Amino acid sequence: MKKIILTAVAGLLAAQASYAQIASSVTPANRAAPAAVIPPEKGKGKIFGTVQDASAKTPLEFATVALESEATGKIVDGSITDAKGQFSIAGVALGRYKLKVSFLGYDTQFIENVTVASEKEEVYVGVVALRSSANALGEVTVVGDKPLIEDKVDRVVYNAEKDIDPGAAATDVMRKVPGLSVDLEGNVQLRGSSNIQVLINNKPSAVMASSIADALQQIPADQIKAVEVITSPSAKYDAEGTAGIINIITKKDGGLQGLTGNISATYGTLTSNANSNLNYRRGKIGLNTALGYTLSDIRGENIIESVYGAGSNLTSLSQKLGGNREVSSTFLQFGASYDFSKTSYIAAGVRLVNPDVTFRTTQVSTSSFADASHSRNTREGSNHFSGNNYDVNLDYTKSFEKRGQELSVLGLLSRNTRNNEILMKLSEDKELVQREQSFNDAFNEEATLQSDYTHPVNESQVVEAGAKAIWRYAESDYRFMLAQPASSPFVPQPGRTDVFSYHQKVLASYAAYGLKLNKYNMKVGLRYEHTSIDGDFTSSGTQVEQDYHSFFPSLSVSKSLQKDRTLKFNYSRRIQRPQLSYLNPYENLSNPRNVIRGNPTLEAELTDSYEIGYSAFLKSGASVNASLYWYKTSNAIQQVSTPYDGTDPDSVGRVTTTVANVGENNSYGLSLSASTKLWEKGRVSSNMNLFYSDFRGEGRKMANSGLVYNTNLNASYSFSKGITAQVAGEYNSPQITLQGKIMALLNYSIAVRKEVLNKKGSIGTAVSNPFNKYVERERVVNSYNKENALVLSQSNTWHYYFRQVRLSFSYKFGKQDAKTRTRPTKKVNNEDVKENDDNAMQ
């Protein structure tokens, strides 16, 4: 499938060559004057071959191959090489040609007298060996070698390093990625679903274990190289993540010999950070390290209006919560690799993240009762949590004599700790009447071992197989203490104190078969997973046990309609297992009238995903991609809010929000993306995701449906003297939920960047939402009892200070040798847990 995309891109490269832009891989000294492209006479011939490093004998991916007519001396077609160094130019007419093969850091090679003498003749030019150019890297600055957005056969890639204003944190980057939407609290959805798995460099991370929204705020934006969105993973990937996978690729050692580094800093009115990178490679050894610090202060207001149904003593409750959320985070990562030989290597890495988050809030609550009486109280408090998170990975890869044959063994150990403390003071008529204190000391450990084997049967067939084991252990020790009256000492509350422990084991194996036949590419696979779960509560002795076997088929078929157009179909079955944040029964009592808790009896949900896609790369430099999809989810995990219906007077009016398996969810959608040149020095891209969401709950009246869409736009233009400007924006329409909806959100930014210090550095400025100081988003919830009578109608509105001004600086240093080393990086992928996405300021 990748070959089809690369062939399609070749059409684009050939068109660009007519304007002397074929060469992000050609040095200035070798750059030819612009030449007009002669529209090629269509034929049925084929020219193909392989490009490799002359010294290392390793394939060179993304080498440019231009086909010139010997009769006219003009470029008539072209291609780029795939991961195996192979290229193929189809539809070649009868005649004599010359091939021009080039790659960054290598001398250009010419192959003369390439002749297609008869119809349907296939000409193999053999192996083209490129020699490294000693001066190439010292002379070339690569500009625009990758577009901002790439639509590949199995994924969409957002090249954040090409964005002149990525923002301050990973959350800002996510807002610009096609198919993703981000709310005010930083919760991420893919095609309208939060059932995703977020990876860092193809690996799961303890940073993501508790809250994806919090974790994304801890990753500096300028450390991100690219973001990959995979909506239909093959059997090789874990079956977890029903909506798909988001893979964050960070900047690191690119394989160049020598010592290089980068320092950067961003100062913003909301978020600031400082970061540094250092990479070293000499011979068989490669080292890389990064250090960074992030600080943010988000201010806002939360207004909750609740109206209760008939039968409740409390008729309405109005709450106004104001406060701020301070986040600081330090991260350190280190990686090392060693080449035993040309066919085997080992790599290891460590990543440490230490977050510290504090909420400070003031809550004013006004209650109205059935007897027309009223009460008013004020709660002041703080919610603080900190943690120490780490990931350690060790990877070994062995290649064999047969090209493409490979065995890899990978291991990962990670731990996430989260120590949470909430302090609250309750006042009535300005008199302190009660104090509350709650703690939750939680951790999540994970160990993974996997092995993957790839065996090419021949040039058109490949077989993949592998096995994987994941062991997880999580524990939550939560305690609640009350001082009433406020002057009395704290007294533990046994009903809200316990220790919850959770064991999960997933054993998996898979097999996949790939076939290339003329214009068709097919990959079929089957994955088997056995899941066992054991959870218990120490105080009550309650146990939770689950044990089940699952099979996950996948199928991917694509057809090359023309060399620059592709039609594809994907099917896969996915599973979503809940993680600790969904299972943890600890009650967040920072707002005792709106309590958030997990559900330890939660089960996994299953999704069948169907997708038909079409992509076209035009010679004008434009690209168009469209996909129709259908997600069918059973035993769906959804957020549910219910009012208290007991007799405890202290709990009257309390609304508990948790997660539950509620029935079925169907999403029918259309995804569109387009990108084109903006004159010669600019580019504009736009993406839209439109889908109809249909929730069908079981039992009580739980059903909702509606049309949802989100869209974004990004336009940039390069002026003279190294100045680039960019405008970007996103709009999320009202989102449909099981019990209501979440209102629309608009976000936009303007940025300018200038290269300085001989193009080794850059300075930039950006402003987000310059015409909107505050942004507002409302969530509406309607809850019904077993008799389908309305018992709660709630409006939850957030007002956040969202305008931000940023100043940034970055500088690259160090010297690189011309010789390159490229190896595919093998990483552990655990895409199998659903995260809690509720991070409201309460």
N, C-alpha and C positions, 0 to 999 in steps of 0.2 A: 504494500500500500504506500509505503514511504517513497518507493520508486516512482509511483504515479505522480505524487505531489512534486517530487524533484523535477520530473520531466515537465510538468506544467510550469514550474517556476522558470525552467529553461526558456520557455517562450517569452516570458517577461524579460529575462536577462538579454535575450537576443534583440528584443526591441530597444532596450536601454542602450545596447551597444551602439546603435545607430547614432546616439548622441554622445558617444565616448564615455558612457557610464558603465561599461561592462566591468570596470575594474575597481571594485573595492579590493580586488586581489591583484591589481597591476600597479607597479611602482610608478611614480611620476616620470622617471626617466624612460620607462617603456610605454608610457601612455601615448596612443596614436591620436592623430587629428580626427575630428568627427567625420564619419563616413555614412552616406545614405544607405539604408537597407533596401535591397531589391526584393520585392515580394517573391518568395520562392515558388517555383513551379512545383505543384504537389506531385509526389511520386509515392512509390511503395517500397523504396529501399530503406536499409537500416545500417547505421554505423555505430559500433559499440566498442568498448574497451575498458581498461582499468588504469587508474592513476595511483602511484605510490611514491613514498619517500625513497630516493635513490640509495641512501645509506642504511636506513633502518629496515627497508623492505616492508614497511607498514602502509596500509591504505590511507589515502588522504581524502577526507570527507569535505564537501563543499568546494572542491576545485572547480574552476570555470573552464568549460570547453566550448569554444566558438568555431562554427563551421563556415569557412570562406569559400566562395566560388573562385576557382583558378581562372575562369574566363573573365570575370569582372573585377576580382579582387575585393568584392563586397561580402559582408557577413550575411548569411541567409538563414541560419538557425543556430541553436546552441543548447547546452545542457549544463548541469552541475552534477558532481559525483555524490553517491550515497555513502552510507556508513562503511560499506565495503570497498569504497574507492571506485565503484563501477559507474559508468555513464552509458546512455543509449540515446541516439537521435533517430527518430522514426520519420516516415513520410518524406524520405530524401529522393529527389528526382535523379534521372540518369545524368551523369557528368563526372568531372574531375574536381576534387576539392582539396583544401588544406585545413588541418585542424590546428587551432591555437589553444594550448593548455596552460593555464596560469593559476597560481595560488599564492596567498600572502606569505612572504618570507622565502620564496623560491624563484629561481630563474624560469622565465617562460620558455616552453618547448613548442616547436612547430613540427608537424608531421605532414610531409609533402606527398603528392601523388596518391591521394586516397580516391579510388575510382569506383563508382557504381555503374557497372557495365550492362546490367540486365535488370528487368523488373523483378521486384521482390528479393533482390540480392542482399544478403547480409554480410557486411564487411567488418571483420574483426581486426582492429589495429593493434591488438596485443596490450602489453603493459607499458605505460608511459611513465618513466622514472624522472621525477623532478629533483634537482639538486638545490640545496638551501643556498640562499644568497646572503653573503656575509654582511652586506650593508643594507639589506632591504628594510629591516625593522627600524634602523636608525633614521630612515628617510621618509617613511610612510606614516601618515596619520589616517586611520581608517574612519571614514565618515559615511553613515547611512548604510553600512553593510548589512544591517538587519532592519526590517520595518518595525514600527511600534507594536503592531499586532500581526501574528502569523496564525493562519487557520490550517492546521495539519489534519491528516486523515483521522487521527484518533484523539486530537486535543486542540485547544486554542491556547496560544502562547502570547502573553503580554510582556514585551521586553521592556521592563521598567528602567533599565539602564539607558534607554533611548528617550525617556521622558525627562524633559528639562526641569519639571517640577513634580517629583514623585511624592512630595509632602514630607511630613515629619516622621510618621510611623507607618507600619504596614497597613493599618486601617485605611489611610489615605490612598495607598496604592490600590487596595481592593475596590475602592469606589470607581475606578477607571477600567476594571477588567471586564471584558464582554461576558454577559450572562450572570454576573454577580450583582447583588444589591446589598447595601449596608445601611442599617438604621442608625438612629442617633446614639444608641448605646454601643455601637460597633459590632452588633450581631450580623453575621454574614449569611446570605442565602444564595443558593445556586438554582436558577430557574424557579424561584419562588419557594424553595425548600431549604430548611436548615439541616437536613439530614446529610451532612457532608463530613468528610475527613480531611483535615489539613495536615500536610506533611511539610517538613523542612529538609531540603536537599534529598527528596525521595524517601525520607525516613519519618516515622512518627516521632514526636517529641514530648517529653514530660512537660514542656512549657504549655502545651495545648491541653493537658490532662484535665484541668479544672474548669477553665473558661476560655474559649477561643477568643472572645472579644477582649478580655484582659490581656491575653498572650499577644495578640496582634498589636496592642499599644506598646508592648515591650520590645518590638523588633523595629529598629530604625529603618526608614524607607530607603535611605541611600546605601544600605547594606544588601538590598534586594536586586538581583540581576534580572530575574524574570519570574512570572507567575504562570503556571500551567493549569488549565482547567480540563479535566478528563471526564466526560459525561457517560461514556460507555466503555469502562475498563474491560480488558480481556480476562480469561480464566487465570492468567498468571498473577493478577492482582488479587488481594484479599476481596472477599465478596461484600465486605462492609462498606457502608456509605451509599445509601440508596439513590441519592441525587447525583453523586459523583465524588471526584477527588480534586482538591486544590493543592498544588505542589509549589511551595515557595523555594526558588533557587537563589541562594545567596552568592555574593561575590567571593571568589577564592582563587587559588592557584590555577591559572589557565594552561599550564603545561610548558610555559616558556622558560628557558634556561636563564638563570641569573637571579638578582635580587630586585624586587619591586615592592612598592608600597603605596598607600593612599591614606590621607587624613581628610576629614570633613567635619563640618559643624553647621548646625542649623539653629537659628534663634527665632522662636515664634512667640506670638502673644498668648498662645494656648499650649504649645508643645515645643520643646527644644531638645537637641541631642548633640553629642560629640562622639566621633568614631575614628578608629584607625585600623588599617589592615597591613599586614606584612607577609609577603610570599617569597619563598626561596626555593630554587631548584638547581641542583648541580649533579649531573650524571644520573645515577639511579635513585637519588634521594630527593624528595620534595617535602617542604614544610610550609605551613600557613597558619597564621594566627590573627585574631581580631579581638578588639576590646572596644566597648561602647557604654555610654550612659544616656538615659532618656529621662526627661522630667516633663510632667504636664499638670495643668491645673484647669479643670473644667467646672464651670459654674452654671447653675440652672435652677429651675423651679418646677415642681411637680404638683399638679392639682388633680385630686381624685374626688369625683362626685358619685356617690352611691345611693340608689333608690331601692328600697326593699319592698317585696311583695306583701300581699295580704297575709295576716297571721303573725307578722313580726312586730314585737313591741317597738323596735326601732324602725322608723319610717324613712329616714335619710341620714346620710353622713357626708359631711364636707371636710376634706383635708387639704391643707396647703403646706407643702414641704419645700423649703428652700435650703440650699447648701452648696458645697463644692466637693470635688473629688480630686485629690492629689495623688499622683502616681509617680514613683521613681523606680528605675530599674537599671541594674548593672548586668552586662553580659560579657562572657569571655568564651571564645572558642579556639580550639587548636586542632590541627590535622597534620598527619604525616603519612607518607607513602614510600614504598621501597620496591624497586623492580628487581626481582630475582633473575629474570631473563627477559627476552623479548616476548615471551609467551605467558609469563606469570608475574603477579605482583600482589602486594599486600598493602592495605590502607587502614588507618585507625583515626578516630576523631573523638574529641570531647567537647561538649557544649554545656556551659553553666549560665543560669539566669537566676537573679535574685530580685524579685519584685517586692515593693512595699507600697501599699495602697491604703489611703485613709479617706473615709466619707465623714463629713461633718454636716449634720442636718438639724433643722428646727422644724417641728411639725405642730401645726395648729389644727385641732379637730373640733368640729361643731356637730353635735348630734341632736336630731329631732325625734321625739317619741310620739307614740300613738295618742297619748293623753295631752298632747300639745306642749309638753314641757321641753326644755332645751338644756344642754350641758356643753361646756367648752373646756378644753384642756390643752396644755402645751407640753411637748416632749422635746427635750434637747439631748443630743447624744453624738456619739462617734462610733463608726464601724471601721475597724482596722484589721487588715490581714497582711501577712508577709509569708515568704516561702524561700526555699532553697531547692532549685531544680537542676537536674543534670541528665545528660544523655552520653553514653559511651558506646561506640561501635567499632567493630573489627571485621574487615572484609578481605577475603582472599579469592582471586580469580585466576583460572588456568585456561589458556587457549591451546588448541591442538593444531596439528599440521593442516587438517582440513579447514579451509576458510569458513569462519562462522561457527565452528564447533567450539563450545565453551562450557566450562563448569565453574560455578561460583558457590562459595560457602560464606554466609553472612551471620553476624551476631549483633545483638543490641541489648543493652541494659540501661534502664531509665528509672528515675524516681522523681516524684513531685510531692512537695510538702506544702501545706496551706494551714497556717495558724490564724484563726479568726477570733476576734474579741469585740463584743458589742457592749457599750455602756449607755444607759438611758436614764434620764431624770424626768419624772412626770410631775407637772404642776397644775393645780386647779385654783383659779382666782389668784394667781401669782404666788401661791403657797406650794412649796415642795411637799408632795405627799407620798412619793414612791420612787425607789431606785431599782433598776434591773441590771443584771450582768449575765452575759452568756458567752460561752467559749465553744469552739469547735476546732480540735486539733486533728487534722486529717492528712493522710499520705496515700500515694498510689505508686506501686512498684510494678515494673513490667520487664520481663526477660523474653527475648525472641531468638530463635535459631531457625535458619532456613537454608535450603540448597536448591539451586536451579541449574538445569542442564539444557543446552540447545544443540540440536544435531541436524545439520543440513543433509537431507537425503540426496538431493541433486540441486541443480541451479534453480529449480522451480518449486521445490518442496522442502519444508522444514518441520521438525518435530520438537516440541518443548515439553519438559516435564519437571516437576519439583515437589518439594514437601516443606512444611513449615509447622512450627510449634510456638505457641504464645502462652506464657504463664503470667497471670495478673493477680496481684493481691492488693486490696485497699482496706483502709481502716479509718473509722471516724469516731472520735471520742468527744461527745458533746455534753455540755453541762449548762444548766440554767439556775440562777440564784436570784432571790427576791428579797428586798428590804422594804417592809411595809408595817409601820410607818417608815418614812425615809430616814429617821434618826436611828432606827434599829439596825443590827448587823444583818449581813446577807445570810439567807437560809436556803440551802439546796432544795430544789423542787424535783422529787423522784420521778414524777410523771414525764418530765422533760429532760431526763438525764439517762444516758445509756452509752454503750460502746457497740458499734456496728462493724463487723468484719465481713469481707467479701473476697471469695476466691473464684477465679475464672480460668478455664483452660480451653484453648482452641487448638485442635490438631487438624491439619489440612494437607491435601495433596491435589495436584492438578495435572492435566495433560492437554496439549493443544497441537493442532495440525494446521500448517499454512500451505497454500497452493497458489502459484502464479500461473495463469493459463491465458495466453494471448492478452486481451485487454482486461481480463478479470483477475482480481485478487480476492482470496477467501481465507478466512481464519476461523476455525471452529474449536471450541474448547469445553472442557467440563471440569468443574472444581468440586471437591468434596470437603466438608468441614464438620467436625464433631465438636460440640460445645457442651461443657459441663460447668455448672454454677453452684456454689455453696455459700450461703450467707447466713449469719446468725446475730442475734442481739444478746449480749452478755447478761444484762439484768433480767430480761423477761424470759429468756430461753427460747424465743421464737426463732424458727429457722426458715430459710428460703432455699429451695433446691430446684434446679432445672437441668435437664439432660436431653439433648436432641441432636439428630443427624440431618444434614442438609446437603442437597445437590444444587449446583449453580451452573447451568449451561450458558454459553455465550456464542454468538455468531456474528461475523463481520464480513460483508461482501461489498466490493467496489468494482466499478467499471469505468474505464477511461473512454469517455465518449469521443473526445478529441484529445490532442496532446496537452491542451490547457483547460479541459473540463472533465469533472469527475462526478459520478453518481455513486452514492454509498447507502448501505443499509446496515444497521446495528441492532442486535438484540442481546440483552443480558438480564439475568436475575440477580438481585442484590439483597443483602440483609442489613438491618440496622440494630445493633445491640446497644443498650443503654450503658453509659459510663457512670462513674461514681457520682457525679454531680446530679444525675437523674435518679439514682438509686438511694442516695444519702437521705435518710428521714429527718435529719437535723432541720429544725425550724428557724428560719431567719426572722427574728422578732424585732428587727430595727423599726418596723412599722407593725405593731401588734394587731391593727385592724386589717392589714393586708399582708398575710403571712405567706412566705414561699418555702416549700419543702419538697423533698424527693419522694419517690415511690419504690420501696425495695421489692415489690412484687411485679414490677414492670417486666414485660416480655419483649422479645425482639419483633420487629416488623419486617415484612418481605415486600419487595417491589419488583415488578416486571417492567423493563424499560424497552421501548421500541422507538427507533429513530430512522428517518430517511433524510439524507442530506445531499446537497448539490453545491459544487464549488466551481468557480471559473476565474482564471487569471488571464487578463486581457493584455494585448500588446501595448496598449496606451499606458500601462503601469497600474491599472485599476484591478481590483479583485472584488468578487461578490460571493457570498456564502449564505446558504439558506438551509434550514433544517426543520422538519416536522417531527414532533415527538409526542409520545404518550407514556406517562408513568402511572401504573396501577399498583397501589399500595394496600395491602391487607394487614389487619391487626395494627393499624396506624398509631404511632405515638404522637399525641397532641397535648398541648397545654390546656388544662381545665381549671376554671375558677368556680368555686361554690361557696355560698354563705353558710355560716354555722346554723344548725337546726336543733341544737340541744337546749338544755335548761340552765346551764351555767350562766349566771348573770354577767360574769366578767368576760364571757366570750360572745355575748350578743353583738351582732353587727360585724363580727370578724369574717373576712373573706380569705379562704385558703386557696392558693394557686399551686397546683402540682402537675404532674404528667401522668397520662394513662393511655392504655390501649383502647381506642374508642370506636373502631370500625374500619371504614374504607375511605381512601382518598384517591381521586382520579384527577390528573392534570393533562390537558391536551394543549399543546403549544406550538408556536412558530418562532424560530430564532433567525434573525437576519443580521448580517454584517456586511459592510462595504467600505472600501478604502480606495483612494485615488490620489494622484499627484495634484498639487495646488500650484499651477505654473511649473517652473523648473526647480524651485528651491523650497517648496512646501508640500505638505500632505495633510489630508483630512480623512478621518475615519469615523464611522458611526455604527452603532450596534443597537438592536432592539430585540427584546424578548416579550412576546405576547402569549398569554396562556389563559385557559379557562380552568378554574380550580373548583372541584366538587367534593365537599366533605359530607360523609354519611356516617353519623354516629349510631351506636346501638343503644337500645333501652330508652332513656329519657330523651326529650326533644333536643337532639343535637344534629343539626344539618345546616349547611351553608354553601353557597356557590356564588361565583361571579367571575368577571373578566378582570385580569390583572396585566399590567405591562410595566416595563422599565426600559429606559433608553439612555444612552450616553453619546457624547460627541467630543472629539478631540481634533484640534487643528493647530498646526505649527508651521512656521515659516522662518527660514534662515536668511538673515540679511548679511551685508558685508561686515568685515572687521570682527567676525566671530560672534555676532549677536544673533540670538534665536528667541523668538516669541512664541507663546503657546496660550491657547484658550481651551478650557475643558469644562464639561458640565454633565450632570446626570439628573434624571427625574424618575422617581419611583411613584407609580400611581397608588391609590389605596389598595392595601393588601387584605385578602380574604383570610380569616381564621375560622376555626370551628365554631366559636361562640360570638363572632362579630367581625370587626375589621380594624385595620390600622391605617390612618389617614396618610395622604401623600407627603412626599419629601423632595425638595429641590436643593441641589448643591452645585456650585460652580466656582471656577478659579481662573485667574489671569497670571501669567508668569513671564519673566524675561531673564535670560542668562547671557553672560559674555565670557568668552575665553580670554584668559590672561596668562602671563608668565610663559610665553612661547607655547601656548596651547597645553601646557601641563596643568594649569589650574583653571578654575572658573568661579565667578561670583554670580549670584542670582537673587532675585527678589520675586515674591509672589504674594497674592492676596486672595483669600477664599471668601466668597459671599460678601463682596464689598458693599452691596446695597441692602443687605439684610443683617442687622446686628444680631438678632435672635432668630432661631428657627423653632417651629412648633410642630409637634406630631402627637396625634391623639389615638388612643386605643379604646375601642368600644367593646364591651362584653355584656352579653345577655345570658343569664343562667336560668334553667327550668328545673322543677322538681320531677319526681317520678310520675306525677299526675299531669305533667306537661304544663303546669302553671308557672308563670314568670315569677321568680323569687328574687331576682337581682338584675338591675340595670346599672351598669357602671361605666363611667367615662374617666379615662386616665390620660391626662394631657401633660406632656413635657415641654418646657420652654428652656432651651439651652442657648448660651452665648456661643455663637457659631462663627462669627466673623474672625478671621485670623490674618495677620501679616507675618511673613517669614523672610528672613535674610539667610543666605547660605553661602558657603565657601568650600571648595574642595581642591586638593592638590595631589598629583601623582608624581612619584619620584622613583629613582632606581634605574639600573641599566639592565637591559635584556640582551641575551645572545640570540642569534637568528634561529638556531636549531630548536625545533619544537618537538614536543612529545604529547600525543593525544591518546588517551585511553577512555573507553566508556566506563563511567563510575557506577559501581554496583552498590545499592543501598537497600536497607530493610524498609518495606512498606507495610505498615499496619493500618489499613483503612477500615477499621471495624467497630468504631464506637460513635454513638450519638451524644452530642454535648448539650449542656444546658445553655440556652441563649437568652436568659432573662437576667439583665444586669441593670435594672432600673434604679435610679437614685431614690431610695426609700429610707 
